[in-house]
Amino acid sequence: MRLTFKEIKDEISKIVPRDIEYKVDLEADYVAGLLHNLGVLILAITFPDEFSKVFEADYSDIDDLIKKEDEIIGWNHSKIGAYYLWNHHISDEVVEAVNFHNHPKPATINPKLTAAVHIANNLVRHLGVGGLEKVSIKKIDDFSSIECWDVIFPYENQEKSQAVMDRLNISLDRLAEILKHIL
C-alpha cells in the first residue's frame, strides 16, 4: 500500500503526544523537520569529492561525522544548511533549528522548535531509520536521556512523565508501521 504525501503528513502530525505543553506551529515544525539535513544534499552537490570522502566512512556517532565534515570541508552539514536557508530569507527560527539540530542547547530564538527537531531526529533513528550518513543506530532505552528532552517535556511529576512515555511508545509503533510503507 502506497500512502500519499498528505496521508503521510496527516499521520505524522498525530504522533505528537496530546498533552505536550509545547504548542506546535505545524508550519515551522514541519519545515524545520523537513529541511534539517538540507546541508547534506548541498554538500553532495557542491563538494562531490569531499562528500564521498566524508560519507563513505562509518561513524560511531553523529559527532564523529560532524568532526570529519569540519575537517575535510571546513563546515558541517548543519551549518551549511542553516547558511543556505538564512541566505534565502527563511525564518530565523527554522535557520536556528537546522543549525543546531544535532546539539540544540545553544538555541535562543526558539529553543523548543530546535529541541523538537533534535528529539524527532533521535526518535526516528531509534526506529532504525538512518540517513545517507553511516552512523551507528542505537536504540534509546530512556527517551528522557535525549539532549533537551526537558525543554519539550518539562515534567517533574513521574506519573505524567510516564504517561507521555507510554503514549510516545504507541505513537512510535504507529510511525514504524507508516515507515514500512514508505521505505
Residue pairs with C-beta under 8 A, 6 or more apart in sequence:
1 181
2 181
3 11
3 178
3 181
3 182
8 178
8 182
9 30
11 174
11 175
11 178
12 175
12 178
13 26
14 171
14 174
15 171
15 172
15 174
15 175
16 24
16 171
17 164
17 167
17 168
17 171
18 167
19 160
19 163
19 164
19 167
20 152
20 153
20 164
21 152
21 153
21 154
22 112
22 116
22 152
24 116
25 113
28 91
28 93
28 94
28 97
28 110
28 113
29 113
29 116
29 117
31 90
31 94
32 93
32 94
32 97
32 98
32 101
32 113
32 114
32 116
32 117
33 116
33 117
33 120
35 81
35 85
35 90
35 94
35 98
36 81
36 97
36 98
36 101
36 117
36 121
37 77
37 81
37 101
37 131
38 81
38 84
38 85
38 98
39 76
39 77
39 78
39 79
39 80
39 81
39 82
39 84
39 98
40 77
40 81
40 131
40 132
40 133
42 77
42 80
42 81
42 84
43 50
43 51
43 54
43 69
43 73
43 77
43 80
44 51
44 55
44 132
47 73
50 72
50 73
53 72
54 65
54 68
54 69
54 72
54 73
55 132
55 133
55 134
57 68
57 134
58 134
58 135
58 136
59 65
59 68
59 133
59 134
59 135
59 136
60 135
60 136
61 135
61 136
62 102
62 133
62 135
63 102
64 135
65 133
65 135
66 76
66 77
66 78
66 102
69 75
69 76
69 77
70 76
73 80
75 83
78 98
78 99
78 100
78 101
78 102
79 99
81 98
81 99
82 95
82 96
82 98
82 99
85 94
85 95
85 98
86 92
86 95
92 109
93 109
93 110
93 113
94 113
96 107
96 108
96 109
96 110
96 113
96 114
97 107
97 110
97 113
97 114
97 116
97 117
98 117
100 106
100 107
100 114
100 118
101 114
101 117
101 118
101 121
102 118
102 121
103 118
103 147
104 111
104 114
104 115
104 117
104 118
104 147
104 148
104 151
105 147
105 148
107 113
107 114
107 115
111 148
111 151
112 151
112 152
114 148
115 147
115 148
115 149
115 151
115 152
116 152
118 146
118 147
118 148
119 143
119 146
119 148
119 149
119 152
122 140
122 146
123 140
123 143
123 146
123 168
123 172
123 175
124 175
125 135
125 137
125 138
126 137
126 138
126 139
126 140
126 172
127 172
127 175
127 176
127 179
128 137
129 137
129 179
129 183
130 137
140 146
143 149
143 165
143 168
144 150
144 153
144 161
144 165
153 161
153 164
155 161
155 164
